[in-house]
């Protein structure tokens, strides 16, 4: 069985059907990971992971990163994607605001129970389509701060360096 799998994988690789992974360093020094599929003409660009915590706790188990997906000739659009980790009861993250209170685009993409032994642990995934105009308007000192808000009144603040947006934009051109 292992021989058959190896042969099939070898044939797929020889035919150019395998996914490719690489890294580049943008002109601002930020490393961008690239996952490509030449067959589908689809490429994913991801900036460094930024860790943050919910309600100013010290766990730093939540994370986000800037990404872009390029499909064929369609120009890529940068976005933030991430996961919020917490314990206790469901928080149901549903919205976000930029520093100052203006609404930020927010889509909850998943809700998962990790475990319920000695109390429950949860994750909630999200995406945020952030425009170049919003980055320019709401960033301060090279950082874009966004507060993610739950229906339960819990919050999480993430600080994404503008250099991550710039690096992903440069790499995905």
ZALO-810836 format. One record per atom (N, C-alpha, C): residue number from 1; atom name; residue in one letter; x, y, z. Coordinates in steps of 0.001 Angstrom, whole numbers, plus 500000, padded with zeros to 6 digits. Layout:
 num atome residu   east  north     up
 NUM    CA      a      X      Y      Z
...
END
This chain:
 num atome residu   east  north     up
   1     N      x 500828 498808 500000
   1    CA      x 500000 500000 500000
   1     C      x 500874 501258 500000
   2     N      x 501947 501279 500821
   2    CA      x 502823 502441 500868
   2     C      x 503479 502691 499515
   3     N      x 503805 501616 498803
   3    CA      x 504437 501762 497496
   3     C      x 503477 502417 496516
   4     N      x 502210 501994 496520
   4    CA      x 501215 502575 495620
   4     C      x 501025 504061 495913
   5     N      x 500921 504431 497191
   5    CA      x 500760 505830 497573
   5     C      x 501976 506630 497125
   6     N      x 503161 506107 497326
   6    CA      x 504384 506803 496918
   6     C      x 504428 507012 495414
   7     N      x 504015 506007 494667
   7    CA      x 504011 506126 493203
   7     C      x 503008 507182 492762
   8     N      x 501811 507167 493334
   8    CA      x 500782 508143 492976
   8     C      x 501238 509550 493329
   9     N      x 501796 509730 494516
   9    CA      x 502299 511045 494903
   9     C      x 503436 511491 493985
  10     N      x 504298 510580 493640
  10    CA      x 505396 510895 492729
  10     C      x 504890 511316 491361
  11     N      x 503871 510611 490859
  11    CA      x 503290 510965 489560
  11     C      x 502609 512332 489625
  12     N      x 501890 512615 490714
  12    CA      x 501219 513900 490872
  12     C      x 502240 515024 490933
  13     N      x 503327 514787 491649
  13    CA      x 504371 515801 491760
  13     C      x 505026 516049 490407
  14     N      x 505297 514988 489682
  14    CA      x 505916 515118 488366
  14     C      x 504995 515851 487394
  15     N      x 503699 515696 487561
  15    CA      x 502732 516352 486677
  15     C      x 502441 517781 487116
  16     N      x 503072 518244 488184
  16    CA      x 502868 519606 488654
  16     C      x 501574 519787 489426
  17     N      x 501049 518728 490026
  17    CA      x 499772 518801 490710
  17     C      x 499894 518994 492209
  18     N      x 501086 519032 492740
  18    CA      x 501233 519137 494191
  18     C      x 501247 520597 494630
  19     N      x 500841 520806 495864
  19    CA      x 500881 522145 496444
  19     C      x 502333 522503 496743
  20     N      x 502626 523770 496624
  20    CA      x 503981 524250 496876
  20     C      x 503940 525224 498041
  21     N      x 504959 525156 498889
  21    CA      x 505062 526080 500013
  21     C      x 506417 526763 499942
  22     N      x 506397 528060 500211
  22    CA      x 507640 528820 500224
  22     C      x 507465 530049 501118
  23     N      x 508532 530782 501272
  23    CA      x 508525 532021 502041
  23     C      x 509283 533078 501271
  24     N      x 508850 534317 501449
  24    CA      x 509641 535435 500941
  24     C      x 509726 536477 502052
  25     N      x 510733 537300 501987
  25    CA      x 510865 538414 502910
  25     C      x 510556 539670 502108
  26     N      x 509515 540392 502515
  26    CA      x 509114 541617 501823
  26     C      x 510174 542696 502035
  27     N      x 510076 543754 501272
  27    CA      x 511070 544831 501359
  27     C      x 511085 545499 502735
  28     N      x 510010 545349 503528
  28    CA      x 509990 545926 504879
  28     C      x 510529 544960 505936
  29     N      x 511017 543776 505503
  29    CA      x 511620 542815 506420
  29     C      x 510664 541784 506996
  30     N      x 509371 541857 506686
  30    CA      x 508381 540921 507208
  30     C      x 508334 539679 506319
  31     N      x 508373 538507 506943
  31    CA      x 508325 537235 506218
  31     C      x 506875 536867 505914
  32     N      x 506628 536457 504666
  32    CA      x 505305 536045 504217
  32     C      x 505395 534599 503736
  33     N      x 504504 533752 504251
  33    CA      x 504412 532364 503795
  33     C      x 503514 532305 502576
  34     N      x 503896 531472 501611
  34    CA      x 503120 531314 500387
  34     C      x 502815 529837 500195
  35     N      x 501533 529542 499994
  35    CA      x 501099 528186 499635
  35     C      x 500466 528298 498266
  36     N      x 501004 527548 497308
  36    CA      x 500522 527667 495939
  36     C      x 500057 526365 495352
  37     N      x 499101 526465 494476
  37    CA      x 498601 525335 493720
  37     C      x 498599 525749 492252
  38     N      x 499667 525386 491529
  38    CA      x 499804 525777 490129
  38     C      x 498666 525240 489270
  39     N      x 498214 524032 489547
  39    CA      x 497158 523421 488757
  39     C      x 495884 524269 488813
  40     N      x 495509 524719 490015
  40    CA      x 494297 525514 490194
  40     C      x 494555 527016 490029
  41     N      x 495817 527403 489873
  41    CA      x 496205 528808 489771
  41     C      x 495691 529592 490987
  42     N      x 495938 529019 492174
  42    CA      x 495471 529597 493439
  42     C      x 496644 529688 494406
  43     N      x 496802 530853 495021
  43    CA      x 497930 531086 495913
  43     C      x 497449 531802 497178
  44     N      x 497942 531341 498320
  44    CA      x 497603 531940 499616
  44     C      x 498856 532577 500205
  45     N      x 498697 533783 500714
  45    CA      x 499797 534539 501307
  45     C      x 499421 534847 502755
  46     N      x 500283 534508 503693
  46    CA      x 499983 534762 505102
  46     C      x 501154 535442 505799
  47     N      x 500830 536452 506563
  47    CA      x 501821 537168 507350
  47     C      x 502058 536465 508678
  48     N      x 502930 537019 509494
  48    CA      x 503236 536418 510796
  48     C      x 502016 536384 511722
  49     N      x 502000 535400 512597
  49    CA      x 500928 535264 513582
  49     C      x 501100 536328 514663
  50     N      x 499989 536956 515029
  50    CA      x 499954 537927 516123
  50     C      x 499106 537313 517228
  51     N      x 499688 537133 518397
  51    CA      x 498955 536546 519521
  51     C      x 498307 537653 520347
  52     N      x 497150 537332 520917
  52    CA      x 496462 538262 521804
  52     C      x 495606 537457 522771
  53     N      x 495037 538130 523756
  53    CA      x 494233 537428 524757
  53     C      x 492875 538100 524908
  54     N      x 491970 537353 525488
  54    CA      x 490637 537863 525739
  54     C      x 490616 538586 527072
  55     N      x 489913 539715 527120
  55    CA      x 489712 540470 528363
  55     C      x 491014 540732 529126
  56     N      x 492074 541038 528397
  56    CA      x 493370 541382 529000
  56     C      x 493952 540291 529892
  57     N      x 493577 539046 529677
  57    CA      x 494208 537964 530440
  57     C      x 495617 537752 529894
  58     N      x 496371 536921 530550
  58    CA      x 497755 536694 530129
  58     C      x 497949 535418 529323
  59     N      x 496854 534749 528921
  59    CA      x 497022 533445 528274
  59     C      x 497617 533526 526870
  60     N      x 497371 534604 526128
  60    CA      x 497922 534795 524780
  60     C      x 497705 533572 523885
  61     N      x 496545 532927 523993
  61    CA      x 496270 531736 523186
  61     C      x 495412 532054 521966
  62     N      x 494911 533261 521857
  62    CA      x 494182 533681 520668
  62     C      x 495207 534201 519665
  63     N      x 494864 534124 518385
  63    CA      x 495811 534591 517377
  63     C      x 495084 535071 516130
  64     N      x 495799 535877 515343
  64    CA      x 495288 536371 514071
  64     C      x 496474 536601 513145
  65     N      x 496193 536682 511860
  65    CA      x 497219 537047 510901
  65     C      x 496569 537663 509668
  66     N      x 497365 538443 508942
  66    CA      x 496923 539045 507692
  66     C      x 497148 538025 506588
  67     N      x 496177 537917 505682
  67    CA      x 496284 536956 504594
  67     C      x 495706 537552 503314
  68     N      x 496003 536898 502211
  68    CA      x 495405 537234 500913
  68     C      x 495349 535953 500103
  69     N      x 494333 535843 499273
  69    CA      x 494200 534694 498377
  69     C      x 494113 535226 496955
  70     N      x 494961 534702 496102
  70    CA      x 494992 535102 494695
  70     C      x 494521 533920 493858
  71     N      x 493457 534142 493087
  71    CA      x 492908 533097 492216
  71     C      x 492928 533613 490783
  72     N      x 493749 533001 489954
  72    CA      x 493817 533409 488555
  72     C      x 494177 534872 488420
  73     N      x 493401 535572 487603
  73    CA      x 493666 536993 487335
  73     C      x 492916 537926 488277
  74     N      x 492159 537375 489219
  74    CA      x 491407 538202 490166
  74     C      x 492390 538829 491155
  75     N      x 492391 540154 491294
  75    CA      x 493323 540786 492237
  75     C      x 493057 540310 493663
  76     N      x 494113 539998 494406
  76    CA      x 493928 539518 495782
  76     C      x 493452 540635 496700
  77     N      x 492690 540245 497713
  77    CA      x 492207 541179 498724
  77     C      x 492772 540740 500066
  78     N      x 493355 541688 500806
  78    CA      x 493899 541369 502118
  78     C      x 492776 541284 503144
  79     N      x 492950 540397 504101
  79    CA      x 491984 540266 505187
  79     C      x 492700 539763 506426
  80     N      x 492025 539866 507569
  80    CA      x 492531 539312 508823
  80     C      x 491716 538069 509109
  81     N      x 492380 537006 509515
  81    CA      x 491686 535802 509946
  81     C      x 492303 535353 511264
  82     N      x 491505 534740 512107
  82    CA      x 492051 534342 513395
  82     C      x 491112 533480 514211
  83     N      x 491561 533190 515433
  83    CA      x 490823 532337 516364
  83     C      x 490944 532927 517764
  84     N      x 489807 533014 518457
  84    CA      x 489789 533454 519847
  84     C      x 489577 532222 520719
  85     N      x 490424 532073 521724
  85    CA      x 490359 530940 522647
  85     C      x 489932 531455 524015
  86     N      x 489037 530712 524677
  86    CA      x 488631 531089 526031
  86     C      x 488047 529892 526767
  87     N      x 487837 530087 528078
  87    CA      x 487246 529055 528943
  87     C      x 485971 529607 529577
  88     N      x 485122 528713 530053
  88    CA      x 483907 529139 530753
  88     C      x 482659 528769 529995
  89     N      x 481878 529770 529597
  89    CA      x 480655 529583 528830
  89     C      x 480826 530226 527456
  90     N      x 479893 529909 526547
  90    CA      x 479938 530505 525206
  90     C      x 479923 532023 525301
  91     N      x 480776 532676 524509
  91    CA      x 480792 534136 524465
  91     C      x 480114 534671 523215
  92     N      x 480148 533931 522140
  92    CA      x 479486 534290 520872
  92     C      x 479963 535656 520355
  93     N      x 481188 535671 519877
  93    CA      x 481747 536888 519277
  93     C      x 480965 537227 518015
  94     N      x 480552 538511 517905
  94    CA      x 479634 538875 516836
  94     C      x 479957 540192 516135
  95     N      x 480861 540999 516691
  95    CA      x 481145 542288 516069
  95     C      x 482548 542756 516444
  96     N      x 482957 543851 515814
  96    CA      x 484272 544429 516106
  96     C      x 484217 545935 515881
  97     N      x 485108 546640 516573
  97    CA      x 485223 548085 516388
  97     C      x 486702 548455 516295
  98     N      x 486955 549509 515511
  98    CA      x 488287 550082 515472
  98     C      x 488462 550932 516726
  99     N      x 489710 551246 517055
  99    CA      x 489953 552134 518193
  99     C      x 489229 553454 517910
 100     N      x 488427 553886 518853
 100    CA      x 487603 555069 518673
 100     C      x 486125 554721 518557
 101     N      x 485811 553436 518275
 101    CA      x 484427 552992 518299
 101     C      x 483737 552766 516973
 102     N      x 484353 553164 515846
 102    CA      x 483711 552918 514552
 102     C      x 483666 551422 514271
 103     N      x 482565 550930 513695
 103    CA      x 482443 549492 513430
 103     C      x 483495 548991 512442
 104     N      x 483981 547801 512686
 104    CA      x 484916 547124 511786
 104     C      x 484200 545901 511205
 105     N      x 484489 545551 509960
 105    CA      x 483835 544384 509377
 105     C      x 484245 543115 510119
 106     N      x 483282 542274 510469
 106    CA      x 483568 541073 511249
 106     C      x 482614 539963 510846
 107     N      x 483166 538770 510597
 107    CA      x 482353 537589 510309
 107     C      x 482852 536448 511187
 108     N      x 481963 535901 512010
 108    CA      x 482308 534720 512804
 108     C      x 482246 533522 511868
 109     N      x 483342 532762 511784
 109    CA      x 483413 531644 510829
 109     C      x 483273 530276 511463
 110     N      x 483435 530194 512793
 110    CA      x 483307 528890 513443
 110     C      x 483155 529062 514942
 111     N      x 482530 528072 515553
 111    CA      x 482440 527974 517012
 111     C      x 482676 526523 517370
 112     N      x 483654 526265 518244
 112    CA      x 484021 524892 518588
 112     C      x 484215 524711 520089
 113     N      x 483781 523565 520575
 113    CA      x 484074 523154 521946
 113     C      x 485338 522307 521868
 114     N      x 486401 522724 522561
 114    CA      x 487642 521953 522545
 114     C      x 487582 520793 523524
 115     N      x 487130 521090 524750
 115    CA      x 486988 520038 525750
 115     C      x 486112 520554 526881
 116     N      x 485552 519630 527633
 116    CA      x 484734 520006 528791
 116     C      x 485107 519167 530001
 117     N      x 486363 518968 530193
 117    CA      x 486844 518265 531374
 117     C      x 487316 519321 532364
 118     N      x 486739 519358 533538
 118    CA      x 487062 520379 534544
 118     C      x 486753 521783 534019
 119     N      x 485647 521947 533345
 119    CA      x 485270 523223 532735
 119     C      x 485507 523159 531237
 120     N      x 484805 523988 530493
 120    CA      x 484886 523917 529035
 120     C      x 485860 524944 528460
 121     N      x 486467 524564 527342
 121    CA      x 487334 525449 526560
 121     C      x 486735 525567 525167
 122     N      x 486740 526780 524632
 122    CA      x 486106 527057 523348
 122     C      x 487050 527816 522421
 123     N      x 486756 527748 521125
 123    CA      x 487391 528626 520140
 123     C      x 486303 529181 519231
 124     N      x 486538 530392 518761
 124    CA      x 485668 531001 517753
 124     C      x 486561 531596 516675
 125     N      x 486329 531177 515436
 125    CA      x 487094 531685 514308
 125     C      x 486436 532924 513710
 126     N      x 487232 533741 513041
 126    CA      x 486688 534954 512429
 126     C      x 487501 535379 511214
 127     N      x 486860 536173 510360
 127    CA      x 487491 536859 509236
 127     C      x 487073 538320 509270
 128     N      x 487969 539177 508809
 128    CA      x 487682 540608 508729
 128     C      x 488270 541160 507441
 129     N      x 487418 541643 506547
 129    CA      x 487876 542288 505316
 129     C      x 488185 543747 505622
 130     N      x 489467 544065 505689
 130    CA      x 489908 545412 506052
 130     C      x 490448 546100 504789
 131     N      x 489907 547272 504462
 131    CA      x 490333 547993 503258
 131     C      x 491594 548816 503538
 132     N      x 492261 549211 502458
 132    CA      x 493446 550061 502585
 132     C      x 493066 551399 503227
 133     N      x 491882 551912 502892
 133    CA      x 491425 553172 503489
 133     C      x 491221 553027 504998
 134     N      x 490674 551888 505443
 134    CA      x 490477 551667 506873
 134     C      x 491814 551535 507593
 135     N      x 492767 550862 506987
 135    CA      x 494097 550736 507595
 135     C      x 494700 552123 507786
 136     N      x 494608 552943 506753
 136    CA      x 495174 554287 506813
 136     C      x 494462 555144 507870
 137     N      x 493130 555064 507913
 137    CA      x 492346 555902 508816
 137     C      x 492497 555505 510285
 138     N      x 492536 554202 510559
 138    CA      x 492447 553739 511947
 138     C      x 493776 553296 512561
 139     N      x 494842 553237 511792
 139    CA      x 496118 552827 512387
 139     C      x 496784 554020 513072
 140     N      x 497569 553698 514085
 140    CA      x 498303 554716 514830
 140     C      x 499664 554136 515199
 141     N      x 500697 554904 514943
 141    CA      x 502067 554468 515245
 141     C      x 502387 553120 514605
 142     N      x 501888 552893 513392
 142    CA      x 502212 551677 512652
 142     C      x 501454 550440 513088
 143     N      x 500374 550621 513879
 143    CA      x 499607 549477 514383
 143     C      x 498111 549733 514183
 144     N      x 497402 548703 513743
 144    CA      x 495947 548750 513635
 144     C      x 495367 547968 514803
 145     N      x 494656 548671 515702
 145    CA      x 494041 548007 516853
 145     C      x 492552 547812 516593
 146     N      x 492081 546606 516885
 146    CA      x 490668 546269 516703
 146     C      x 490199 545518 517937
 147     N      x 489039 545926 518436
 147    CA      x 488434 545225 519566
 147     C      x 487322 544323 519019
 148     N      x 487413 543035 519348
 148    CA      x 486400 542075 518948
 148     C      x 485449 541931 520131
 149     N      x 484132 542008 519856
 149    CA      x 483136 542081 520921
 149     C      x 482194 540886 520874
 150     N      x 481932 540334 522045
 150    CA      x 481045 539182 522158
 150     C      x 479666 539621 522649
 151     N      x 478671 538791 522384
 151    CA      x 477324 539052 522898
 151     C      x 477315 538990 524424
 152     N      x 478270 538293 525006
 152    CA      x 478364 538141 526462
 152     C      x 479039 539327 527140
 153     N      x 479444 540327 526399
 153    CA      x 480163 541525 526848
 153     C      x 481668 541308 526980
 154     N      x 482168 540119 526704
 154    CA      x 483615 539900 526686
 154     C      x 484213 540574 525453
 155     N      x 485479 540940 525572
 155    CA      x 486166 541576 524456
 155     C      x 487579 541011 524317
 156     N      x 488138 541197 523148
 156    CA      x 489537 540855 522885
 156     C      x 490092 541941 521971
 157     N      x 491244 542476 522311
 157    CA      x 491863 543514 521485
 157     C      x 493097 542938 520814
 158     N      x 493120 543062 519496
 158    CA      x 494311 542624 518763
 158     C      x 494976 543840 518141
 159     N      x 496285 543786 518070
 159    CA      x 497103 544857 517501
 159     C      x 497904 544277 516351
 160     N      x 497521 544630 515134
 160    CA      x 498167 544095 513933
 160     C      x 499093 545163 513359
 161     N      x 500393 544887 513248
 161    CA      x 501297 545860 512631
 161     C      x 500911 546132 511171
 162     N      x 500908 547388 510794
 162    CA      x 500596 547766 509411
 162     C      x 501607 547132 508459
 163     N      x 502818 546899 508942
 163    CA      x 503846 546266 508103
 163     C      x 503411 544879 507627
 164     N      x 502563 544187 508379
 164    CA      x 502064 542877 507954
 164     C      x 501137 543026 506755
 165     N      x 500266 544047 506768
 165    CA      x 499396 544305 505616
 165     C      x 500236 544644 504384
 166     N      x 501242 545512 504577
 166    CA      x 502100 545932 503467
 166     C      x 502861 544752 502869
 167     N      x 503392 543882 503734
 167    CA      x 504166 542729 503255
 167     C      x 503297 541745 502464
 168     N      x 502098 541461 502961
 168    CA      x 501194 540547 502256
 168     C      x 500765 541156 500924
 169     N      x 500512 542472 500902
 169    CA      x 500149 543141 499649
 169     C      x 501290 543048 498628
 170     N      x 502498 543297 499086
 170    CA      x 503666 543233 498198
 170     C      x 503871 541811 497657
 171     N      x 503773 540834 498519
 171    CA      x 504009 539451 498091
 171     C      x 502934 538936 497137
 172     N      x 501715 539420 497284
 172    CA      x 500611 538887 496489
 172     C      x 500385 539622 495174
 173     N      x 501221 540588 494858
 173    CA      x 501068 541317 493579
 173     C      x 501379 540434 492408
END
